[in-house]
Amino acid sequence: MAHDSVARLLDGLPSNWGRWGSDDEIGGLNFLTPDEVARGLSLIRRHEPYALAITINSPRGDPVWPGRSPAVKLMTQDKGHYQAGKLVPLGGGLEYADDYLTMFLQGSTQFDALGHIWYGDQLYNGFDASTTIGGLDRASVLPLAERTACGAAVLIDMPRFRGKAHLDKGETFGLADLLACAQAQGTAIEKHDIVLIRTGWLTVFYDQGPAVFYAEPFLEPGLTFSRELVEWFHDMEIPLLGTDTIANEVTVDPESGLILPLHSALMRNLGVIFNEILWLEDLAGACAADGQYKFFYTAAPLKVFRGTGAPVNPIAIR
């Protein structure tokens, strides 16, 4: 994808660059004021918490973007080391196990840093793309982790709305579909709501296996680009978009043929935070059971210096 192609596609669309000053690195999190945190807390009815992260190093595998490798966990010491005489108990008889994890920072449920993607040699808020060399000096994941994301959230359950267990490979939906689904759920999407969208696509990975999930061409279901959608995100001041897919949007836009144009339109230009690879099945089941699709959401990714993203275990409390 040539950067001038995405630039032409997004020409004239809104931007939040400079809205919170020339040094801003947290974008949409600026919308999550103490009043918004209080509004989110007011949505708690049953005091039911739901952990929205997938399992890292699962026996069933780790769903990651093609080209990234799954997490590798190694035991550095365990009972076997003591049995083999390679370790002796600590004073008093204490023994312990230890392990080591190596993984892509975006190889699990994660936040993207606002500097994760760019075009035209500029990151979010106009920072120069050269600031990513050797690590993100600007718009890294660290400012997002230090601020945290807390507020009112809404779940949009697209496959349930369409009467299926999960969306199909490459199946798309747009702004009209989002609003129709919310209306069918009896859910009002309000200004500053955190928007979580279920596609059910992760169940394909876990139930049918990686071979089906990654079958060529790799094409996740998801949101499609439209000028109306981008303008709606801007007008509604949506702080964060989360889905149960790796990319938060359909892999290849069917109209333009561009790869992941919403990353540029929403993340780079508006500063919308992307929370990807969420596990939404349990939360969705509870929401469908009682019709309560709004809840309190809280998340803070790991504090990784100069990181392009970081693992996170968001919590939804209904």
C-alpha positions in Angstrom: 0.0 0.0 0.0 1.5 3.3 -1.0 1.2 6.0 1.6 -0.2 8.4 -0.9 -3.1 6.1 -1.5 -4.3 6.1 2.1 -3.6 9.9 2.2 -6.0 10.4 -0.7 -8.6 8.2 0.9 -8.5 10.1 4.1 -8.2 13.6 2.6 -10.6 16.1 4.2 -11.5 13.8 7.1 -11.3 15.1 10.7 -8.1 15.0 12.8 -7.5 15.5 16.5 -3.9 16.6 16.0 -3.1 19.5 18.3 -6.5 19.2 20.1 -4.7 18.5 23.4 -1.5 20.3 22.6 1.5 19.5 20.5 3.0 17.1 23.0 -0.1 14.9 23.5 0.6 11.2 23.3 -2.6 9.7 24.7 -5.3 10.8 22.2 -8.7 9.6 23.0 -7.9 8.8 26.6 -8.2 12.6 27.2 -11.9 12.1 26.9 -12.0 9.8 29.9 -12.2 12.5 32.6 -13.1 11.8 36.2 -16.8 12.5 35.3 -16.6 9.8 32.6 -15.1 7.3 35.1 -18.0 8.1 37.4 -20.5 7.6 34.6 -18.9 4.2 33.9 -19.0 3.2 37.6 -22.7 4.1 37.7 -23.4 1.4 35.1 -22.4 -1.4 37.5 -25.6 -3.3 38.5 -24.6 -6.9 39.4 -21.0 -6.3 40.4 -19.9 -9.1 38.0 -16.3 -8.8 36.7 -15.2 -10.3 33.4 -11.6 -10.6 32.4 -11.3 -9.9 28.7 -7.8 -11.1 27.9 -7.0 -14.4 26.1 -4.7 -16.9 27.6 -1.0 -16.4 26.7 0.8 -19.6 25.7 -2.5 -21.6 25.6 -2.3 -25.3 24.8 -4.6 -24.4 21.9 -2.2 -21.8 20.6 -1.9 -18.0 20.5 -3.8 -16.1 17.8 -1.3 -13.6 16.4 -1.0 -11.5 13.3 0.6 -13.5 10.4 4.4 -13.1 10.6 4.4 -12.9 14.4 5.3 -15.9 16.4 3.3 -17.2 19.4 4.6 -16.8 22.9 7.2 -19.2 24.2 7.3 -20.0 27.9 10.3 -21.8 29.4 10.7 -23.2 32.9 14.0 -22.0 34.3 13.7 -24.1 37.4 11.1 -26.5 38.9 10.9 -29.6 41.2 12.9 -31.6 38.6 16.0 -29.4 39.2 15.9 -30.3 43.0 15.3 -34.0 42.2 18.3 -34.0 39.9 20.5 -32.3 42.5 21.0 -29.2 40.3 19.5 -27.0 42.9 19.4 -27.1 46.7 16.6 -25.8 48.9 16.9 -22.3 50.4 17.7 -22.0 54.1 14.7 -23.5 55.9 13.8 -25.9 53.1 12.1 -23.4 50.7 12.0 -24.5 47.0 10.4 -22.6 44.1 9.6 -22.7 40.4 10.5 -20.0 38.0 9.9 -19.4 34.3 10.6 -17.1 31.4 8.3 -15.7 28.6 9.3 -14.4 25.2 6.6 -12.9 23.0 5.6 -10.1 20.7 4.3 -7.2 22.7 1.3 -7.3 20.4 1.0 -11.1 20.5 -1.9 -11.3 22.9 -4.8 -9.1 24.1 -3.1 -5.7 23.8 -3.2 -2.0 23.4 -1.6 -0.4 20.3 0.6 2.6 21.0 -0.6 5.6 19.0 2.8 5.6 17.3 2.4 2.0 16.2 1.3 2.9 12.6 1.8 5.9 10.3 1.8 7.1 6.7 3.4 10.1 5.1 6.2 9.9 7.6 4.1 11.3 10.5 2.7 9.5 13.5 -0.3 10.6 15.6 -0.2 14.3 16.4 2.4 15.0 13.8 5.3 13.3 15.4 8.0 12.4 12.9 8.2 8.7 12.0 11.9 8.8 12.5 11.2 8.9 16.3 10.3 5.2 16.0 13.9 4.1 15.2 15.2 1.8 17.9 12.0 2.2 19.9 9.1 4.8 20.1 10.4 8.1 21.5 7.0 9.6 21.0 3.5 8.2 21.3 4.6 4.9 22.8 2.4 2.6 24.9 3.9 4.0 28.1 1.8 7.2 28.3 -1.3 5.0 27.7 -0.3 2.7 30.5 0.4 5.5 32.9 -2.9 7.2 32.2 -5.1 4.0 32.1 -8.4 3.6 30.3 -11.5 3.7 32.6 -15.0 4.6 31.6 -18.5 3.7 30.3 -18.4 0.9 27.7 -20.9 -0.7 25.3 -20.8 -4.1 23.7 -22.0 -4.4 20.1 -22.7 -8.1 19.5 -22.7 -8.3 15.7 -23.1 -12.1 15.2 -25.9 -12.4 17.7 -27.6 -9.5 15.8 -27.2 -11.4 12.5 -28.3 -14.7 14.0 -25.1 -16.7 13.8 -22.4 -18.0 16.2 -19.7 -15.9 14.6 -19.1 -13.7 11.6 -17.6 -15.4 8.6 -14.2 -14.9 7.0 -14.0 -11.4 5.5 -17.6 -10.5 6.6 -18.0 -6.8 7.0 -20.2 -4.3 8.8 -20.3 -0.5 8.8 -21.7 2.4 10.7 -25.4 1.6 9.8 -24.9 -2.0 11.0 -23.4 -0.8 14.3 -26.3 1.5 15.0 -28.9 -1.0 14.0 -27.3 -3.6 16.3 -27.2 -1.2 19.2 -30.9 -0.3 18.6 -31.9 -4.0 18.4 -30.1 -4.6 21.7 -31.9 -1.6 23.3 -28.5 0.0 23.8 -27.8 3.7 23.4 -24.3 4.6 22.3 -23.4 7.8 24.0 -20.7 10.3 23.6 -17.4 9.2 25.1 -18.5 5.5 25.3 -15.8 2.9 24.9 -17.0 0.7 22.0 -16.3 -3.0 22.1 -17.4 -5.1 19.1 -17.9 -8.9 19.2 -17.4 -10.8 15.9 -17.0 -14.3 17.5 -14.0 -14.7 15.2 -11.6 -16.0 18.0 -13.9 -19.0 18.5 -12.9 -20.1 15.0 -9.2 -20.2 16.2 -10.0 -22.1 19.4 -12.8 -24.4 18.1 -11.7 -25.1 14.5 -8.0 -24.6 14.8 -5.2 -22.4 13.4 -5.3 -24.0 10.0 -8.9 -22.8 9.4 -8.3 -19.4 11.1 -5.2 -18.7 9.0 -6.3 -20.3 5.7 -5.2 -18.2 2.7 -6.1 -15.5 2.1 -6.0 -14.4 5.8 -9.0 -12.2 6.0 -10.6 -11.3 9.3 -14.2 -10.0 9.5 -14.7 -6.5 10.8 -15.5 -2.9 10.4 -15.1 -1.3 6.9 -13.9 2.2 6.2 -16.4 4.9 5.3 -16.2 8.7 5.7 -19.4 8.6 7.7 -17.9 6.1 10.1 -14.8 8.2 10.7 -16.9 11.3 11.2 -19.1 9.5 13.6 -16.1 8.4 15.7 -15.0 12.1 15.7 -18.4 13.6 16.5 -19.0 11.0 19.3 -15.5 11.5 20.7 -15.1 7.7 21.0 -11.9 7.2 23.2 -11.3 3.5 22.5 -12.3 0.8 20.1 -11.9 -2.9 21.0 -12.8 -6.1 19.2 -12.1 -9.8 19.3 -10.0 -9.7 16.2 -6.3 -9.1 15.7 -6.7 -5.9 13.7 -10.0 -4.3 14.9 -11.1 -4.0 11.2 -11.5 -6.1 8.1 -8.0 -7.0 6.9 -8.4 -5.7 3.4 -10.9 -2.9 2.7 -13.3 -4.2 0.0 -13.8 -0.8 -1.6 -10.3 0.6 -1.8 -8.3 -2.6 -1.6 -6.1 -0.9 1.1 -4.9 -2.8 4.1 -6.2 -1.6 7.5 -7.2 2.0 6.5 -9.1 2.5 9.8 -5.8 2.2 11.7 -4.8 5.4 9.9 -8.2 7.2 10.0 -9.0 6.4 13.6 -5.7 5.7 15.4 -3.2 8.0 13.6 -5.6 10.9 12.8 -8.1 10.9 15.7 -6.0 9.2 18.4 -8.6 6.5 19.1 -7.0 3.8 21.2 -7.1 0.3 19.8 -7.6 -2.7 22.1 -7.3 -5.9 20.1 -7.7 -9.6 20.5 -10.3 -9.3 23.3 -12.1 -12.4 24.7 -15.8 -11.3 24.6 -17.7 -14.6 24.6 -18.5 -14.8 28.4 -19.3 -11.1 28.6 -21.6 -11.3 25.5 -23.4 -14.3 27.0 -24.1 -12.4 30.2 -25.2 -9.2 28.3 -27.6 -11.2 26.1 -29.1 -13.0 29.2 -30.3 -9.8 30.9 -30.1 -7.2 28.1 -27.5 -5.1 29.9 -25.0 -4.2 27.2 -23.4 -1.3 29.0 -20.8 -1.6 31.8 -17.7 -0.2 33.4 -14.5 -0.9 31.6 -11.0 -0.5 33.0 -7.6 -1.4 31.5 -3.9 -0.5 31.8 -1.4 -2.1 29.5 2.0 -3.1 30.8 4.4 -0.1 31.2 6.8 -0.8 28.5 9.4 1.9 27.8 9.3 2.9 24.1 7.0 0.0 23.3 4.8 -0.1 20.2 2.1 -1.9 22.2 1.7 -4.0 25.3 -0.3 -6.9 26.7 -3.4 -6.0 28.8 -6.1 -7.8 30.7 -9.1 -5.4 30.5 -11.9 -5.8 33.1 -15.5 -5.3 32.4 -17.8 -4.9 35.5 -21.5 -5.2 34.9 
